[in-house]
Amino acid sequence: MTEQQLLIPMAVGERLRKARQQHRWSVEKTAASLKVPADVLIAIEGDQLDRYAAVYRKGYVQSYARHLGFGETEISAMLAELIVDEPELRPVFNGVARARAGDRWLRATSYVLASLLIGTLAWQLTHEAVRLSQGQAQQDAAVGTGDELTSTEELPGNSTTAHVNASIASLEGLGKIRSGSAASPGQAAWEALKKPEAAAEPIVLPAGQHRLQVTTSGDSWVEIADASGRQLEMDLVRGGSQRAYQGEAPFRILFGRASAVDLFLDGRQVDLSGHTSGDVMRMSLNASEGEVELPSSGPADG
């Protein structure tokens, strides 16, 4: 895989072909499993599906991708990338039918009624907005300062209490009334927001497992495989992304744009400078003290 291929997203057919090659399946064997002609898979991998109808080409690609183990999100993205050329619609009869006078009258009447309805709704909304603004101004004048908000009301037992209508009381006045009493739920929530966040709990991994974190400042092709051969990542990661993976060391790693990638092993940053050539980084990363060694081939090699 060249540096240009790493930095440019692969077409749908190329991604499916590489996935089949990773499974070490032949075209004939895969076609027999899917019960489709082999030339269909060849056309899919070559992105030459113009000979098939749109409904069939999507079905073929969907079945092929599921057989190769792609997730539903990736399959939906592949289907969205397919260029579907719909047949051009042509009129059966030449010429345009002459509109009848009744149809023209009905259309003009519909336009007039719609205009009247829109105008009526606009007038009602404007009138309601003016009424609400005038009512709010009157309430503000009646309420006055916060010192005038409280009133004394006789309650059973010869006791008095401050009573405020919350719908018209200003926040400043309510704050004065509540002073000296227990904090309200809203105040308690605000105080909680001002407190520093608790430290994040450490991530506990199973025995023999290690955690990789990849942070990208620009688009970069990323391939990661663990010691068991499981492919943890093989995709174009967009800039500003942060992804985490879990697996067994040593990890085989390839970055197509190493200058835009930061790599962390169990929370420790890994130095990529000694393993980068032409902005392409290949390495085999061990677990002990972040030890790395140059591999003979990257994760993308067949």
KOLFIFI-979356 format. One record per residue (C-alpha): residue in one letter; y, x, z. Coordinates in nm, 4 decimals. Each point is the difference from the previous one (the first is absolute). Example, Ala and Ser with C-alpha at 12.3 -4.5 7.8 and 13.67 -1.06 7.14 Angstrom:
BEGIN
r res->A Y->-0.4500 X->1.2300 Z->0.7800
r res->S Y->0.3440 X->0.1370 Z->-0.0660
//
This chain:
BEGIN
r res->M Y->0.0000 X->0.0000 Z->0.0000
r res->T Y->0.3359 X->0.1500 Z->-0.1085
r res->E Y->0.3210 X->-0.0072 Z->0.1984
r res->Q Y->0.1496 X->-0.2556 Z->-0.2401
r res->Q Y->-0.2967 X->-0.2341 Z->0.0509
r res->L Y->0.0429 X->0.0282 Z->0.3759
r res->L Y->0.3655 X->-0.1017 Z->-0.0082
r res->I Y->-0.0351 X->-0.2850 Z->-0.2554
r res->P Y->-0.1928 X->-0.3181 Z->0.0976
r res->M Y->-0.3279 X->-0.0386 Z->-0.1868
r res->A Y->-0.0655 X->-0.2937 Z->-0.2307
r res->V Y->-0.2491 X->-0.2689 Z->0.1005
r res->G Y->-0.2723 X->0.1250 Z->-0.2328
r res->E Y->0.0341 X->0.3607 Z->0.1157
r res->R Y->-0.0251 X->-0.1012 Z->0.3682
r res->L Y->-0.3157 X->-0.1993 Z->-0.0680
r res->R Y->-0.1531 X->0.2858 Z->-0.2007
r res->K Y->0.0659 X->0.2526 Z->0.2777
r res->A Y->-0.1474 X->-0.2381 Z->0.2585
r res->R Y->-0.3155 X->-0.0374 Z->-0.2114
r res->Q Y->-0.0275 X->0.3764 Z->-0.0384
r res->Q Y->0.0294 X->0.0450 Z->0.3766
r res->H Y->-0.2993 X->-0.2333 Z->0.0393
r res->R Y->-0.1773 X->0.2146 Z->-0.2645
r res->W Y->-0.0876 X->-0.3124 Z->-0.2000
r res->S Y->-0.0385 X->0.0008 Z->-0.3751
r res->V Y->0.1662 X->-0.2601 Z->-0.2196
r res->E Y->-0.3381 X->-0.1424 Z->-0.1016
r res->K Y->-0.1217 X->-0.0313 Z->0.3589
r res->T Y->0.3227 X->-0.1673 Z->0.1134
r res->A Y->-0.0008 X->-0.2383 Z->-0.2968
r res->A Y->-0.3600 X->-0.0997 Z->0.0762
r res->S Y->0.0925 X->-0.0705 Z->0.3640
r res->L Y->0.2952 X->-0.2170 Z->-0.1065
r res->K Y->-0.2031 X->-0.1601 Z->-0.2853
r res->V Y->0.2702 X->0.0702 Z->-0.2574
r res->P Y->-0.0115 X->0.2071 Z->-0.3211
r res->A Y->0.0721 X->0.3681 Z->0.0447
r res->D Y->0.2827 X->-0.0129 Z->-0.2558
r res->V Y->0.1881 X->-0.2363 Z->0.2351
r res->L Y->0.0106 X->0.2679 Z->0.2723
r res->I Y->0.0976 X->0.2617 Z->-0.2568
r res->A Y->0.2881 X->-0.2223 Z->-0.1141
r res->I Y->0.1111 X->-0.0578 Z->0.3620
r res->E Y->-0.0013 X->0.3717 Z->0.0860
r res->G Y->0.1891 X->0.0744 Z->-0.3214
r res->D Y->0.2576 X->-0.2749 Z->0.0694
r res->Q Y->-0.0894 X->-0.1605 Z->-0.3332
r res->L Y->-0.0480 X->-0.3664 Z->0.0896
r res->D Y->0.2041 X->-0.1546 Z->-0.2813
r res->R Y->-0.3184 X->-0.1153 Z->-0.1738
r res->Y Y->-0.0842 X->-0.2318 Z->0.2908
r res->A Y->0.1771 X->-0.3177 Z->0.1060
r res->A Y->0.2289 X->0.0203 Z->0.3029
r res->V Y->-0.2286 X->-0.2058 Z->0.2234
r res->Y Y->-0.3008 X->0.2185 Z->-0.0821
r res->R Y->0.1727 X->0.3360 Z->0.0401
r res->K Y->0.1192 X->-0.0918 Z->0.3509
r res->G Y->-0.3477 X->-0.1171 Z->0.0932
r res->Y Y->-0.1593 X->0.3190 Z->-0.1306
r res->V Y->0.2459 X->0.2251 Z->0.1871
r res->Q Y->-0.0371 X->-0.2006 Z->0.3225
r res->S Y->-0.3815 X->0.0115 Z->-0.0067
r res->Y Y->-0.0036 X->0.3695 Z->-0.0889
r res->A Y->0.2458 X->0.0942 Z->0.2785
r res->R Y->-0.1942 X->-0.1969 Z->0.2623
r res->H Y->-0.3242 X->0.1650 Z->-0.1105
r res->L Y->0.1616 X->0.3413 Z->0.0495
r res->G Y->0.1130 X->-0.0922 Z->0.3530
r res->F Y->0.3744 X->-0.0589 Z->-0.0426
r res->G Y->0.1697 X->-0.2310 Z->0.2525
r res->E Y->0.1547 X->-0.3327 Z->-0.0925
r res->T Y->0.3545 X->0.1365 Z->0.0370
r res->E Y->-0.0679 X->0.2819 Z->-0.2468
r res->I Y->-0.1719 X->-0.2432 Z->-0.2374
r res->S Y->0.3023 X->-0.2323 Z->0.0053
r res->A Y->0.2269 X->0.2966 Z->-0.0793
r res->M Y->-0.2268 X->0.0996 Z->-0.2918
r res->L Y->0.0063 X->-0.3522 Z->-0.1437
r res->A Y->0.3789 X->-0.0065 Z->0.0282
r res->E Y->0.0190 X->0.3214 Z->-0.2058
r res->L Y->-0.2002 X->-0.1461 Z->-0.2870
r res->I Y->0.2133 X->-0.0801 Z->-0.3026
r res->V Y->-0.0974 X->-0.3464 Z->-0.1176
r res->D Y->0.1198 X->-0.0899 Z->-0.3485
r res->E Y->-0.0103 X->-0.3788 Z->-0.0166
r res->P Y->-0.0351 X->-0.1518 Z->-0.3468
r res->E Y->0.3209 X->-0.1187 Z->-0.1546
r res->L Y->0.0435 X->-0.3767 Z->0.0107
r res->R Y->0.0838 X->-0.1546 Z->-0.3329
r res->P Y->0.0976 X->-0.3592 Z->-0.0699
r res->V Y->-0.2653 X->-0.2116 Z->-0.1674
r res->F Y->0.2460 X->-0.2127 Z->-0.1935
r res->N Y->0.2919 X->0.1400 Z->-0.1965
r res->G Y->0.3484 X->-0.1199 Z->0.0849
r res->V Y->0.1479 X->-0.1463 Z->0.3146
r res->A Y->-0.0316 X->-0.3683 Z->0.0816
r res->R Y->0.3330 X->-0.1795 Z->-0.0040
r res->A Y->0.1023 X->-0.1091 Z->0.3464
r res->R Y->0.0329 X->-0.3695 Z->0.0368
r res->A Y->0.3279 X->-0.1562 Z->0.1074
r res->G Y->-0.1622 X->-0.1395 Z->0.3146
r res->D Y->-0.1156 X->0.3462 Z->0.1067
r res->R Y->0.3488 X->0.1423 Z->-0.0416
r res->W Y->0.1492 X->-0.2812 Z->0.2065
r res->L Y->-0.2591 X->0.0510 Z->0.2765
r res->R Y->0.0684 X->0.3721 Z->0.0097
r res->A Y->0.3779 X->-0.0500 Z->0.0225
r res->T Y->-0.0425 X->-0.2589 Z->0.2762
r res->S Y->-0.2219 X->0.2390 Z->0.1984
r res->Y Y->0.2637 X->0.2740 Z->-0.0221
r res->V Y->0.2724 X->-0.2352 Z->0.1253
r res->L Y->-0.2085 X->-0.1255 Z->0.2935
r res->A Y->-0.0994 X->0.3553 Z->0.0984
r res->S Y->0.3649 X->0.1101 Z->-0.0072
r res->L Y->0.1030 X->-0.2936 Z->0.2196
r res->L Y->-0.2783 X->0.0743 Z->0.2482
r res->I Y->0.0930 X->0.3672 Z->0.0256
r res->G Y->0.3670 X->-0.0846 Z->0.0441
r res->T Y->-0.0766 X->-0.2520 Z->0.2760
r res->L Y->-0.2168 X->0.2499 Z->0.1904
r res->A Y->0.2667 X->0.2700 Z->-0.0296
r res->W Y->0.2682 X->-0.2371 Z->0.1349
r res->Q Y->-0.2203 X->-0.1031 Z->0.2950
r res->L Y->-0.0775 X->0.3607 Z->0.0910
r res->T Y->0.3683 X->0.0969 Z->-0.0156
r res->H Y->0.1060 X->-0.3017 Z->0.2067
r res->E Y->-0.2673 X->0.0738 Z->0.2651
r res->A Y->0.1051 X->0.3658 Z->0.0210
r res->V Y->0.3657 X->-0.0972 Z->0.0551
r res->R Y->-0.0973 X->-0.2544 Z->0.2661
r res->L Y->-0.2128 X->0.2511 Z->0.1884
r res->S Y->0.2710 X->0.2664 Z->-0.0091
r res->Q Y->0.2603 X->-0.2463 Z->0.1349
r res->G Y->-0.2365 X->-0.1136 Z->0.2778
r res->Q Y->-0.0699 X->0.3589 Z->0.1010
r res->A Y->0.3733 X->0.0714 Z->0.0186
r res->Q Y->0.0538 X->-0.3007 Z->0.2255
r res->Q Y->-0.2872 X->0.1082 Z->0.2283
r res->D Y->0.1406 X->0.3523 Z->0.0269
r res->A Y->0.3402 X->-0.1417 Z->0.0991
r res->A Y->-0.1578 X->-0.2301 Z->0.2597
r res->V Y->-0.2214 X->0.2672 Z->0.1527
r res->G Y->0.2737 X->0.2598 Z->0.0476
r res->T Y->-0.0771 X->0.3130 Z->0.2005
r res->G Y->-0.3186 X->0.0706 Z->0.1887
r res->D Y->0.1689 X->-0.0791 Z->0.3348
r res->E Y->0.0444 X->-0.3634 Z->-0.1081
r res->L Y->-0.3644 X->-0.0517 Z->-0.1019
r res->T Y->-0.1405 X->-0.0889 Z->0.3403
r res->S Y->0.0230 X->-0.3444 Z->0.1504
r res->T Y->-0.1219 X->-0.1327 Z->0.3328
r res->E Y->-0.2552 X->-0.2792 Z->-0.0004
r res->E Y->-0.1313 X->-0.1774 Z->0.3103
r res->L Y->-0.3790 X->0.0089 Z->0.0329
r res->P Y->-0.2288 X->-0.1709 Z->0.2551
r res->G Y->-0.0051 X->0.1802 Z->0.3355
r res->N Y->0.3765 X->0.0649 Z->0.0140
r res->S Y->-0.0389 X->0.3198 Z->-0.2068
r res->T Y->0.2130 X->0.1159 Z->-0.2908
r res->T Y->-0.0945 X->0.2118 Z->-0.2976
r res->A Y->0.1774 X->0.1412 Z->-0.3039
r res->H Y->-0.0845 X->-0.1984 Z->-0.3125
r res->V Y->0.0737 X->0.1101 Z->-0.3557
r res->N Y->-0.0803 X->-0.1675 Z->-0.3321
r res->A Y->-0.1733 X->0.2801 Z->-0.1873
r res->S Y->0.0809 X->-0.1537 Z->-0.3386
r res->I Y->0.3747 X->0.0611 Z->0.0436
r res->A Y->0.0194 X->0.2852 Z->0.2512
r res->S Y->0.0958 X->0.3448 Z->-0.1323
r res->L Y->-0.2228 X->0.2984 Z->0.0704
r res->E Y->0.2762 X->0.1643 Z->0.2035
r res->G Y->0.0308 X->-0.3053 Z->0.2292
r res->L Y->-0.3773 X->-0.0244 Z->0.0444
r res->G Y->-0.0095 X->0.3663 Z->0.0928
r res->K Y->0.2567 X->-0.0596 Z->0.2747
r res->I Y->-0.1917 X->-0.2986 Z->0.1370
r res->R Y->-0.3308 X->0.1907 Z->0.0046
r res->S Y->0.1488 X->0.3069 Z->0.1682
r res->G Y->-0.1654 X->0.0784 Z->0.3301
r res->S Y->-0.3134 X->-0.2024 Z->-0.0813
r res->A Y->-0.3378 X->0.1091 Z->-0.1347
r res->A Y->0.0014 X->0.1293 Z->-0.3596
r res->S Y->-0.0634 X->-0.2618 Z->-0.2678
r res->P Y->-0.2952 X->0.0378 Z->-0.2420
r res->G Y->0.2395 X->0.1076 Z->-0.2751
r res->Q Y->0.1550 X->0.2688 Z->0.2219
r res->A Y->-0.3433 X->0.1215 Z->0.1051
r res->A Y->-0.1033 X->0.0321 Z->-0.3652
r res->W Y->0.3184 X->0.1919 Z->-0.0822
r res->E Y->-0.0562 X->0.2407 Z->0.2904
r res->A Y->-0.3575 X->0.0527 Z->-0.1170
r res->L Y->0.1239 X->0.0891 Z->-0.3494
r res->K Y->0.2385 X->0.2613 Z->0.1439
r res->K Y->-0.2806 X->0.1761 Z->0.1872
r res->P Y->-0.1688 X->0.2927 Z->-0.1796
r res->E Y->-0.3277 X->-0.0852 Z->-0.1680
r res->A Y->-0.3165 X->0.1010 Z->0.1784
r res->A Y->-0.1769 X->0.3035 Z->-0.1378
r res->A Y->-0.2618 X->-0.0814 Z->-0.2621
r res->E Y->-0.3534 X->0.0157 Z->0.1281
r res->P Y->-0.2050 X->0.2863 Z->-0.1449
r res->I Y->-0.2522 X->-0.0932 Z->-0.2678
r res->V Y->-0.3598 X->0.0486 Z->0.1176
r res->L Y->-0.2334 X->0.1034 Z->-0.2824
r res->P Y->-0.3818 X->-0.0092 Z->0.0010
r res->A Y->-0.1858 X->0.3254 Z->0.0562
r res->G Y->0.0123 X->0.2256 Z->-0.3064
r res->Q Y->0.2843 X->-0.1979 Z->-0.1591
r res->H Y->0.3484 X->0.1350 Z->-0.0763
r res->R Y->0.3245 X->-0.1626 Z->-0.1088
r res->L Y->0.2079 X->0.1001 Z->-0.3029
r res->Q Y->0.3547 X->-0.1196 Z->-0.0581
r res->V Y->0.1847 X->0.0303 Z->-0.3321
r res->T Y->0.3764 X->-0.0585 Z->-0.0279
r res->T Y->0.1652 X->0.0058 Z->-0.3441
r res->S Y->0.3665 X->0.0414 Z->-0.0858
r res->G Y->-0.0708 X->-0.0514 Z->-0.3719
r res->D Y->-0.2746 X->-0.1402 Z->-0.2238
r res->S Y->-0.3087 X->0.2218 Z->0.0210
r res->W Y->-0.3633 X->-0.0202 Z->-0.1091
r res->V Y->-0.2274 X->0.0270 Z->0.3084
r res->E Y->-0.3766 X->0.0565 Z->0.0109
r res->I Y->-0.1846 X->0.0389 Z->0.3329
r res->A Y->-0.3769 X->0.0136 Z->0.0651
r res->D Y->-0.1754 X->0.0719 Z->0.3309
r res->A Y->-0.3078 X->0.2097 Z->0.0760
r res->S Y->-0.2377 X->-0.2860 Z->-0.0803
r res->G Y->0.1438 X->-0.0300 Z->-0.3504
r res->R Y->0.1755 X->-0.3298 Z->0.0763
r res->Q Y->0.3157 X->-0.0421 Z->-0.2091
r res->L Y->0.2771 X->-0.0811 Z->0.2504
r res->E Y->0.2811 X->-0.0081 Z->-0.2564
r res->M Y->0.0401 X->0.0290 Z->-0.3757
r res->D Y->0.3295 X->-0.1553 Z->-0.1036
r res->L Y->0.3664 X->0.0542 Z->-0.0838
r res->V Y->0.1799 X->-0.0281 Z->0.3359
r res->R Y->0.3587 X->-0.1152 Z->-0.0339
r res->G Y->0.2883 X->0.1891 Z->0.1578
r res->G Y->0.0912 X->-0.1090 Z->0.3516
r res->S Y->-0.3611 X->-0.0916 Z->0.0839
r res->Q Y->-0.2024 X->0.1012 Z->0.3048
r res->R Y->-0.3776 X->-0.0347 Z->-0.0035
r res->A Y->-0.2715 X->0.0927 Z->0.2497
r res->Y Y->-0.3697 X->0.0732 Z->-0.0577
r res->Q Y->-0.3013 X->0.0602 Z->0.2241
r res->G Y->-0.3128 X->0.1971 Z->-0.0830
r res->E Y->-0.2135 X->0.3065 Z->0.0588
r res->A Y->0.1281 X->0.3545 Z->-0.0580
r res->P Y->0.0239 X->0.2041 Z->-0.2108
r res->F Y->0.2233 X->-0.2080 Z->-0.2279
r res->R Y->0.0445 X->0.0765 Z->-0.3707
r res->I Y->0.3635 X->-0.0688 Z->-0.0884
r res->L Y->0.2063 X->0.0048 Z->-0.3183
r res->F Y->0.3726 X->-0.0821 Z->-0.0315
r res->G Y->0.1580 X->-0.0388 Z->-0.3427
r res->R Y->0.3533 X->0.0524 Z->0.1289
r res->A Y->-0.0395 X->0.2152 Z->0.3085
r res->S Y->0.3731 X->0.0548 Z->0.0520
r res->A Y->0.0379 X->-0.3714 Z->0.0805
r res->V Y->-0.2932 X->-0.0218 Z->0.2462
r res->D Y->-0.0363 X->0.0800 Z->0.3718
r res->L Y->-0.3560 X->0.0199 Z->0.1370
r res->F Y->-0.1048 X->-0.0371 Z->0.3659
r res->L Y->-0.3459 X->0.0553 Z->0.1535
r res->D Y->-0.0474 X->-0.1672 Z->0.3411
r res->G Y->0.3791 X->0.0045 Z->0.0464
r res->R Y->0.0473 X->0.3680 Z->-0.1029
r res->Q Y->0.1851 X->0.0747 Z->-0.3234
r res->V Y->-0.1922 X->0.2066 Z->-0.2550
r res->D Y->0.1756 X->0.2735 Z->-0.1987
r res->L Y->-0.0548 X->-0.0625 Z->-0.3726
r res->S Y->0.2039 X->0.2916 Z->-0.1382
r res->G Y->-0.2908 X->0.2420 Z->-0.0351
r res->H Y->-0.2119 X->-0.2444 Z->-0.1996
r res->T Y->0.2548 X->-0.1294 Z->-0.2516
r res->S Y->0.0259 X->0.1116 Z->-0.3619
r res->G Y->0.2375 X->-0.1686 Z->-0.2411
r res->D Y->0.0712 X->-0.2728 Z->0.2602
r res->V Y->-0.3730 X->-0.0883 Z->0.0050
r res->M Y->-0.1803 X->0.0592 Z->0.3320
r res->R Y->-0.3786 X->0.0330 Z->0.0444
r res->M Y->-0.1652 X->0.0811 Z->0.3309
r res->S Y->-0.3009 X->-0.0524 Z->0.2252
r res->L Y->0.1226 X->-0.0839 Z->0.3499
r res->N Y->-0.2193 X->0.0689 Z->0.3047
r res->A Y->0.0457 X->-0.1643 Z->0.3406
r res->S Y->0.0239 X->0.3078 Z->0.2248
r res->E Y->0.3639 X->0.0980 Z->0.0509
r res->G Y->0.0910 X->-0.1439 Z->-0.3398
r res->E Y->-0.1876 X->0.2829 Z->-0.1763
r res->V Y->0.0132 X->-0.0262 Z->-0.3804
r res->E Y->-0.1789 X->0.1726 Z->-0.2844
r res->L Y->0.0443 X->-0.0147 Z->-0.3769
r res->P Y->-0.2779 X->-0.2019 Z->-0.1680
r res->S Y->-0.1711 X->0.0899 Z->-0.3233
r res->S Y->0.0837 X->-0.3481 Z->-0.1354
r res->G Y->0.2165 X->-0.2916 Z->0.1117
r res->P Y->-0.1097 X->-0.3513 Z->0.0976
r res->A Y->0.0782 X->-0.1299 Z->-0.3469
r res->D Y->-0.2510 X->0.2259 Z->-0.1752
r res->G Y->-0.3059 X->-0.1839 Z->-0.1285
//
